Amino acid sequence: MLNRRQQQCLKGIGITQWLTRSASRPASEAIQQPEVEVQEDIAIVEQKPPETPIIVSAPVKLDSWDDITQSIHQCQACELAGTCTQKVPGVGDREAGLMIIGEGPGHEEDLKGEPFVGRSGQLLDKMLIAIGIARSQVFITNIVKCRPPNNRDPHINEVKACEPFIQAQIKHIAPKVILAVGRISAHHLLNCTTPVGKLIDQVHHLPGSEIPLKVTYHPAYLLRNPSAKSIVWRDMKNLHKMLNG
């Protein structure tokens, strides 16, 4: 049974009611979720990396959380370091059971230095509260720590430059579950190119580890495509079971 705050968050997300089938209610009365054909991965234009990326040596000391944070702030391993306002290492509980990994900072995140603080972040917070999790109870970060200009997709060399940081963060947090939010995050973490719609509804594992990994749509995508919210709500319920199983 959802409490009042969780019900309010579901309403804010755009899902007005979550009903379970009881023994006293005929199965024919159960609410059926409409099938939604989601096409997040159609007509994606591959963006080529810059011809002359700025590359320096990768960070060599990531033995502690302070090392990770300092190395992120000092990093000049790609051109994003010269175009962003500030680095966005991540925020939240460093011993969290749930680690959420998005794609890259947007305009508001770039200004504040914290991931998921704009409209997408507000929707993410509501999604978490709806399953009884506060933002402070998870760790939230992105595949790249600097904002790509004009919110474009990060180039492959930029993702690779940040790879030591995300690997070190995962190692130090040792989460029970990772939630990959969006296409770029899912493809990089799983080392695949499978459309996000085909990765959802499965439990994956982070390559080289036993950490379960769930994939879902990015909140920014949901803001553009509200019909997909029912799919993500199903994801969140499954995520709740994984964390409490």
Residue frames as qw, qx, qy, qz and C-alpha x, y, z in Angstrom:
[[0.000, 0.889, 0.457, 0.000, 0.00, 0.00, 0.00],
 [0.426, 0.401, -0.022, 0.811, 1.47, 3.34, -1.03],
 [0.236, -0.573, -0.449, 0.644, 1.55, 6.12, 1.55],
 [0.235, 0.895, 0.310, -0.218, 0.22, 9.59, 0.78],
 [0.110, -0.778, 0.382, 0.487, 3.62, 11.04, -0.18],
 [0.365, -0.118, 0.823, 0.420, 4.32, 8.16, -2.57],
 [0.367, 0.635, 0.678, 0.044, 0.88, 8.59, -4.14],
 [0.102, 0.926, 0.043, -0.361, 1.58, 12.32, -4.60],
 [0.231, -0.561, 0.618, 0.501, 4.90, 11.52, -6.28],
 [0.411, 0.228, 0.835, 0.286, 3.21, 9.07, -8.63],
 [0.279, 0.843, 0.442, -0.129, 0.70, 11.78, -9.53],
 [0.060, -0.858, 0.254, 0.443, 3.60, 14.19, -10.14],
 [0.359, -0.248, 0.776, 0.455, 5.26, 11.65, -12.41],
 [0.466, 0.228, -0.394, -0.759, 2.04, 11.30, -14.38],
 [0.408, -0.117, -0.900, -0.098, 0.94, 7.90, -13.09],
 [0.429, -0.448, 0.040, -0.783, -2.30, 8.48, -11.23],
 [0.810, -0.316, 0.266, -0.416, -2.85, 5.10, -9.63],
 [0.299, 0.355, -0.886, -0.008, -1.14, 1.79, -8.90],
 [0.797, -0.199, 0.192, -0.537, -3.57, -0.98, -8.10],
 [0.008, -0.277, 0.961, 0.022, -2.86, -4.60, -7.25],
 [0.645, -0.139, -0.558, -0.503, -5.26, -7.43, -7.97],
 [0.364, -0.292, 0.688, -0.556, -6.87, -8.74, -4.77],
 [0.061, 0.095, 0.993, 0.024, -8.57, -12.05, -4.18],
 [0.259, 0.559, 0.635, -0.466, -11.95, -10.28, -3.86],
 [0.321, 0.682, -0.131, -0.644, -11.62, -8.55, -7.22],
 [0.875, 0.358, 0.326, 0.026, -12.21, -10.42, -10.48],
 [0.581, -0.226, 0.411, 0.665, -9.19, -10.69, -12.70],
 [0.366, 0.596, 0.524, 0.486, -11.15, -9.11, -15.53],
 [0.125, -0.969, -0.210, -0.030, -11.31, -5.88, -13.56],
 [0.643, -0.443, 0.133, 0.610, -7.55, -5.58, -13.22],
 [0.227, 0.904, -0.090, -0.351, -6.25, -2.42, -14.82],
 [0.844, 0.216, 0.288, 0.397, -4.31, -3.16, -17.96],
 [0.208, -0.677, 0.245, 0.662, -1.36, -0.96, -18.87],
 [0.691, 0.699, 0.046, -0.178, -1.55, 0.03, -22.55],
 [0.814, 0.002, 0.264, 0.517, 1.24, -1.24, -24.70],
 [0.072, 0.944, -0.098, -0.308, 3.53, 1.60, -25.60],
 [0.832, 0.343, 0.115, 0.422, 5.83, 1.45, -28.55],
 [0.282, -0.895, 0.136, 0.318, 8.85, 3.46, -27.52],
 [0.785, 0.506, 0.086, 0.347, 11.36, 4.45, -30.12],
 [0.356, -0.880, 0.149, 0.278, 14.12, 6.16, -28.19],
 [0.550, -0.409, 0.547, 0.481, 16.81, 4.64, -30.34],
 [0.603, 0.561, 0.503, 0.262, 15.42, 5.38, -33.79],
 [0.362, 0.849, 0.111, 0.368, 17.03, 7.94, -36.06],
 [0.553, -0.757, 0.131, 0.322, 20.09, 8.39, -33.90],
 [0.573, 0.775, -0.185, 0.189, 22.80, 10.18, -35.80],
 [0.839, -0.252, -0.097, 0.472, 26.26, 9.07, -34.83],
 [0.009, 0.992, -0.124, 0.018, 28.39, 12.01, -33.81],
 [0.809, 0.316, -0.255, 0.426, 32.03, 11.83, -34.73],
 [0.589, -0.653, -0.115, 0.462, 34.62, 12.76, -32.10],
 [0.121, 0.949, -0.187, -0.224, 36.73, 15.83, -32.69],
 [0.825, 0.489, -0.220, 0.177, 39.63, 15.21, -35.03],
 [0.446, 0.430, -0.502, 0.604, 42.22, 16.55, -32.61],
 [0.648, -0.692, -0.280, -0.152, 41.02, 15.73, -29.08],
 [0.021, -0.733, 0.517, -0.441, 43.04, 17.05, -26.17],
 [0.929, -0.235, -0.285, -0.020, 44.44, 14.02, -24.39],
 [0.031, -0.700, 0.617, -0.358, 46.73, 13.88, -21.40],
 [0.303, 0.131, -0.926, 0.182, 47.79, 10.98, -19.23],
 [0.620, -0.497, -0.497, -0.347, 44.98, 9.21, -17.38],
 [0.444, -0.706, 0.338, -0.435, 44.74, 9.61, -13.59],
 [0.583, 0.268, -0.750, 0.161, 47.06, 7.17, -11.86],
 [0.136, 0.009, -0.772, 0.620, 45.98, 7.53, -8.23],
 [0.549, -0.334, -0.258, -0.721, 42.40, 6.73, -7.37],
 [0.405, 0.004, -0.861, 0.307, 42.96, 4.90, -4.10],
 [0.047, -0.395, -0.664, 0.633, 40.55, 6.95, -1.98],
 [0.196, 0.798, 0.570, 0.030, 37.41, 8.98, -2.46],
 [0.124, -0.875, 0.063, 0.464, 39.39, 12.19, -2.07],
 [0.358, -0.283, 0.652, 0.605, 41.77, 10.98, -4.80],
 [0.312, 0.480, 0.760, 0.308, 38.84, 10.37, -7.13],
 [0.055, 0.913, 0.374, -0.151, 37.22, 13.74, -6.50],
 [0.237, -0.762, 0.267, 0.540, 40.49, 15.66, -6.77],
 [0.386, -0.093, 0.724, 0.565, 41.44, 13.86, -9.98],
 [0.274, 0.677, 0.660, 0.173, 38.05, 14.66, -11.52],
 [0.028, -0.952, -0.157, 0.262, 38.41, 18.35, -10.71],
 [0.266, -0.684, 0.454, 0.505, 41.97, 18.44, -12.08],
 [0.667, 0.201, 0.664, 0.272, 41.28, 16.35, -15.18],
 [0.257, 0.687, -0.234, -0.638, 42.18, 17.83, -18.58],
 [0.478, -0.101, 0.837, 0.248, 41.92, 14.56, -20.51],
 [0.331, 0.494, 0.696, 0.402, 39.48, 15.81, -23.15],
 [0.108, 0.341, 0.199, 0.912, 38.13, 19.03, -24.62],
 [0.413, -0.703, -0.518, -0.260, 35.11, 19.10, -22.27],
 [0.572, -0.467, -0.322, 0.592, 37.39, 20.30, -19.47],
 [0.260, -0.090, 0.108, 0.955, 37.86, 23.55, -21.35],
 [0.208, -0.342, -0.469, -0.788, 34.19, 24.18, -22.14],
 [0.494, -0.581, -0.646, -0.028, 32.37, 23.27, -18.92],
 [0.250, -0.829, 0.100, -0.490, 31.75, 25.64, -16.01],
 [0.345, -0.550, 0.689, -0.321, 32.83, 23.05, -13.46],
 [0.337, 0.110, -0.930, -0.092, 33.24, 19.31, -13.01],
 [0.722, -0.276, 0.069, -0.631, 30.33, 17.28, -11.63],
 [0.079, 0.341, -0.929, 0.123, 31.75, 14.25, -9.75],
 [0.513, -0.323, -0.768, -0.204, 28.49, 13.00, -8.25],
 [0.297, -0.396, 0.356, -0.793, 26.47, 13.30, -5.07],
 [0.827, -0.275, -0.257, -0.417, 24.91, 11.13, -2.40],
 [0.783, -0.501, 0.345, -0.129, 25.66, 8.26, -0.05],
 [0.277, 0.644, -0.705, -0.109, 29.11, 6.78, -0.68],
 [0.167, -0.131, 0.964, -0.159, 27.94, 3.50, 0.85],
 [0.634, 0.203, 0.071, -0.742, 24.64, 3.41, -1.01],
 [0.614, 0.088, 0.785, -0.013, 22.95, 0.19, -2.04],
 [0.569, 0.682, 0.448, 0.104, 21.77, 1.88, -5.23],
 [0.286, -0.443, 0.300, 0.795, 24.05, 3.73, -7.64],
 [0.525, 0.747, 0.390, -0.118, 22.39, 5.71, -10.44],
 [0.415, -0.311, 0.435, 0.736, 24.53, 6.48, -13.48],
 [0.469, 0.783, 0.276, -0.300, 23.27, 8.95, -16.07],
 [0.738, 0.544, 0.183, 0.355, 24.79, 10.31, -19.25],
 [0.476, 0.175, -0.091, 0.857, 26.29, 13.75, -18.60],
 [0.088, -0.523, -0.411, 0.741, 25.62, 17.05, -16.82],
 [0.250, 0.742, 0.501, 0.367, 23.17, 19.47, -18.40],
 [0.145, 0.677, -0.012, 0.721, 23.06, 23.27, -18.15],
 [0.534, -0.737, 0.045, -0.411, 21.75, 23.46, -14.56],
 [0.931, -0.298, -0.022, 0.208, 24.03, 20.66, -13.38],
 [0.641, 0.380, -0.060, 0.664, 27.00, 22.44, -14.93],
 [0.074, -0.726, 0.084, -0.678, 26.16, 25.61, -12.99],
 [0.688, -0.619, 0.118, -0.359, 25.46, 23.91, -9.66],
 [0.148, 0.537, -0.817, 0.152, 28.07, 21.14, -9.80],
 [0.470, -0.038, 0.794, -0.383, 25.53, 18.44, -8.92],
 [0.083, -0.039, -0.854, -0.512, 23.93, 15.82, -11.19],
 [0.226, -0.488, -0.800, -0.265, 20.20, 15.65, -11.89],
 [0.108, -0.391, -0.460, 0.789, 19.07, 18.99, -10.44],
 [0.235, 0.074, -0.305, -0.920, 16.98, 20.32, -13.34],
 [0.737, 0.023, -0.017, -0.675, 13.55, 19.12, -14.45],
 [0.752, 0.172, -0.631, -0.080, 14.96, 15.66, -15.14],
 [0.256, 0.189, -0.762, 0.563, 16.37, 15.52, -11.63],
 [0.451, -0.086, 0.357, -0.814, 13.07, 16.55, -10.09],
 [0.841, 0.085, -0.268, -0.461, 11.34, 13.74, -11.96],
 [0.604, 0.221, -0.735, 0.216, 14.03, 11.28, -10.88],
 [0.076, -0.197, 0.651, -0.729, 13.53, 12.31, -7.24],
 [0.686, -0.010, 0.140, -0.714, 9.79, 11.64, -7.55],
 [0.805, 0.191, -0.525, -0.199, 10.45, 8.26, -9.13],
 [0.384, 0.218, -0.777, 0.449, 12.66, 7.32, -6.19],
 [0.305, -0.130, 0.500, -0.800, 10.26, 8.60, -3.54],
 [0.766, 0.031, -0.205, -0.608, 7.47, 6.58, -5.16],
 [0.846, 0.014, -0.531, 0.037, 9.35, 3.39, -4.17],
 [0.698, -0.706, -0.113, 0.026, 10.29, 4.73, -0.74],
 [0.754, -0.062, 0.000, 0.654, 13.83, 5.93, -1.47],
 [0.065, -0.953, -0.042, 0.294, 15.14, 9.43, -0.72],
 [0.568, 0.775, -0.207, 0.186, 17.70, 11.07, -2.99],
 [0.181, -0.782, 0.546, -0.242, 20.16, 11.19, -0.07],
 [0.818, -0.247, 0.504, -0.128, 20.05, 7.38, 0.20],
 [0.871, 0.374, 0.239, 0.212, 21.54, 6.75, -3.25],
 [0.348, -0.523, 0.337, 0.701, 24.65, 7.85, -5.11],
 [0.581, 0.746, 0.320, -0.057, 24.04, 9.69, -8.38],
 [0.294, -0.561, 0.435, 0.640, 26.64, 10.40, -11.03],
 [0.678, 0.662, -0.012, -0.319, 27.13, 10.45, -14.80],
 [0.909, 0.206, 0.165, 0.322, 29.25, 8.64, -17.36],
 [0.486, 0.426, -0.050, 0.761, 31.03, 11.92, -18.14],
 [0.404, -0.565, -0.449, 0.561, 31.75, 14.49, -15.45],
 [0.072, -0.343, 0.102, 0.931, 31.73, 17.61, -17.67],
 [0.526, 0.616, 0.409, -0.421, 28.84, 19.06, -19.63],
 [0.486, 0.194, 0.591, 0.614, 29.07, 18.48, -23.39],
 [0.060, 0.216, -0.095, -0.970, 28.43, 21.75, -25.28],
 [0.516, 0.046, -0.276, -0.809, 24.76, 22.34, -26.13],
 [0.709, -0.114, 0.556, -0.418, 23.89, 19.12, -24.29],
 [0.683, 0.416, -0.519, -0.303, 25.09, 16.99, -27.20],
 [0.983, -0.173, -0.059, 0.019, 25.92, 13.33, -26.70],
 [0.389, -0.745, 0.498, 0.215, 29.43, 12.83, -25.32],
 [0.629, 0.573, -0.501, -0.158, 31.95, 11.62, -27.87],
 [0.958, -0.094, -0.261, 0.070, 33.57, 8.23, -27.42],
 [0.560, 0.321, -0.412, 0.643, 36.96, 9.72, -26.50],
 [0.260, -0.520, 0.257, -0.772, 35.27, 11.82, -23.80],
 [0.887, -0.318, -0.066, -0.328, 33.52, 8.77, -22.36],
 [0.882, 0.105, -0.330, 0.320, 36.80, 6.84, -22.38],
 [0.241, 0.512, -0.378, 0.732, 38.59, 9.73, -20.63],
 [0.494, -0.459, 0.274, -0.685, 36.09, 9.52, -17.75],
 [0.855, -0.061, -0.483, -0.177, 36.05, 5.73, -17.61],
 [0.488, 0.124, -0.681, 0.532, 38.68, 5.42, -14.82],
 [0.211, -0.218, 0.366, -0.880, 36.56, 7.70, -12.63],
 [0.769, -0.141, -0.117, -0.613, 33.31, 5.76, -13.00],
 [0.800, 0.057, -0.592, 0.081, 35.14, 2.47, -12.47],
 [0.287, 0.180, -0.620, 0.708, 36.77, 3.81, -9.30],
 [0.437, -0.215, 0.208, -0.848, 33.46, 5.16, -7.99],
 [0.859, -0.090, -0.337, -0.374, 31.76, 1.81, -8.53],
 [0.669, 0.128, -0.646, 0.344, 34.64, 0.03, -6.80],
 [0.090, 0.189, -0.541, 0.814, 34.57, 2.29, -3.73],
 [0.571, -0.147, 0.118, -0.799, 30.78, 2.36, -3.36],
 [0.061, 0.035, -0.997, -0.020, 30.27, -1.35, -4.13],
 [0.546, -0.005, 0.091, -0.833, 26.52, -0.88, -4.71],
 [0.544, 0.106, 0.803, -0.217, 23.99, -3.66, -4.42],
 [0.539, 0.596, 0.576, 0.148, 22.38, -2.55, -7.70],
 [0.165, -0.282, 0.262, 0.908, 23.32, -0.12, -10.49],
 [0.441, 0.715, 0.513, -0.180, 20.61, 1.73, -12.41],
 [0.342, -0.066, 0.439, 0.828, 21.82, 2.85, -15.84],
 [0.269, 0.736, 0.424, -0.454, 19.72, 5.82, -16.93],
 [0.385, 0.802, -0.149, -0.431, 19.60, 6.47, -20.66],
 [0.892, 0.448, -0.050, 0.023, 21.13, 5.08, -23.83],
 [0.382, 0.731, -0.481, 0.297, 24.69, 6.32, -23.44],
 [0.421, -0.535, 0.620, -0.389, 25.01, 5.10, -19.88],
 [0.909, 0.014, 0.349, -0.225, 23.54, 1.69, -20.70],
 [0.819, 0.549, -0.148, 0.076, 25.64, 1.18, -23.83],
 [0.209, 0.722, -0.569, 0.334, 28.89, 2.16, -22.11],
 [0.511, -0.449, 0.619, -0.392, 28.35, 0.15, -18.92],
 [0.876, 0.084, 0.445, -0.167, 27.19, -2.97, -20.77],
 [0.180, -0.448, 0.680, 0.552, 29.56, -2.49, -23.73],
 [0.388, 0.382, 0.822, 0.170, 26.75, -2.97, -26.22],
 [0.106, 0.075, -0.273, -0.953, 24.68, -1.14, -28.81],
 [0.082, -0.437, -0.890, -0.101, 21.35, -2.84, -28.14],
 [0.201, -0.552, -0.225, -0.777, 18.40, -0.41, -28.17],
 [0.149, -0.219, 0.610, -0.746, 17.39, 0.66, -24.68],
 [0.733, -0.055, -0.006, -0.678, 13.86, -0.62, -25.25],
 [0.870, 0.101, -0.474, -0.089, 15.27, -4.15, -25.57],
 [0.379, 0.274, -0.682, 0.562, 17.49, -3.81, -22.48],
 [0.440, -0.280, 0.325, -0.789, 14.61, -2.84, -20.20],
 [0.890, -0.141, 0.017, -0.433, 12.76, -5.62, -18.32],
 [0.881, 0.148, -0.393, 0.221, 15.98, -7.59, -17.96],
 [0.564, -0.789, 0.224, 0.095, 18.46, -7.90, -15.13],
 [0.687, 0.594, -0.322, 0.267, 21.99, -7.50, -16.47],
 [0.743, -0.561, -0.014, 0.365, 25.30, -7.61, -14.63],
 [0.057, 0.928, -0.321, -0.180, 28.13, -5.13, -14.82],
 [0.854, 0.402, -0.307, 0.119, 30.75, -6.85, -16.99],
 [0.477, 0.399, -0.592, 0.513, 33.53, -8.34, -14.89],
 [0.164, -0.208, 0.612, -0.745, 31.48, -8.23, -11.69],
 [0.125, -0.364, -0.923, 0.026, 28.46, -9.74, -9.97],
 [0.116, 0.329, 0.324, -0.879, 26.72, -6.37, -9.53],
 [0.327, 0.589, 0.733, 0.092, 23.17, -6.48, -10.96],
 [0.062, -0.236, 0.184, 0.952, 22.47, -3.69, -13.43],
 [0.335, 0.659, 0.661, -0.132, 19.06, -2.38, -14.49],
 [0.195, 0.053, 0.370, 0.907, 18.46, -0.15, -17.49],
 [0.166, 0.731, 0.617, -0.239, 15.70, 2.43, -17.82],
 [0.344, 0.723, 0.293, 0.522, 14.83, 5.50, -19.85],
 [0.315, 0.028, -0.239, 0.918, 16.33, 8.86, -18.97],
 [0.034, 0.645, 0.570, -0.508, 13.94, 11.25, -17.15],
 [0.093, 0.474, -0.235, -0.843, 14.57, 13.81, -19.91],
 [0.131, -0.043, -0.846, -0.515, 13.17, 11.28, -22.37],
 [0.075, -0.508, -0.839, 0.181, 10.08, 10.84, -20.19],
 [0.053, 0.588, 0.214, -0.778, 9.49, 14.58, -20.20],
 [0.229, 0.343, -0.498, -0.763, 9.34, 14.41, -24.00],
 [0.512, -0.028, -0.763, -0.394, 7.47, 11.11, -24.13],
 [0.468, -0.295, 0.484, -0.678, 5.04, 10.85, -21.18],
 [0.895, 0.039, -0.195, -0.399, 3.55, 7.63, -22.58],
 [0.671, 0.285, -0.643, 0.236, 6.73, 5.80, -21.52],
 [0.250, -0.528, 0.503, -0.637, 6.23, 6.62, -17.83],
 [0.900, -0.197, 0.113, -0.373, 4.25, 3.44, -17.20],
 [0.869, 0.291, -0.349, 0.196, 7.22, 1.43, -18.47],
 [0.265, 0.501, -0.530, 0.631, 9.59, 3.21, -16.11],
 [0.592, -0.436, 0.304, -0.606, 7.19, 2.77, -13.20],
 [0.989, -0.018, -0.109, -0.098, 7.32, -0.96, -13.85],
 [0.635, 0.438, -0.439, 0.460, 11.13, -0.69, -13.86],
 [0.120, -0.560, 0.447, -0.687, 11.10, 1.13, -10.53],
 [0.839, -0.313, 0.150, -0.418, 8.92, -1.52, -8.90],
 [0.949, 0.155, -0.223, 0.157, 11.30, -4.21, -10.12],
 [0.353, 0.561, -0.441, 0.605, 14.23, -2.16, -8.84],
 [0.498, -0.538, 0.322, -0.598, 12.57, -1.96, -5.42],
 [0.979, -0.133, 0.003, -0.154, 12.29, -5.76, -5.35],
 [0.773, 0.381, -0.334, 0.382, 15.95, -6.14, -6.27],
 [0.077, 0.593, -0.435, 0.673, 17.06, -3.81, -3.48],
 [0.564, -0.379, 0.416, -0.604, 14.90, -5.53, -0.89],
 [0.918, 0.094, -0.311, -0.228, 15.26, -9.10, -2.07]]
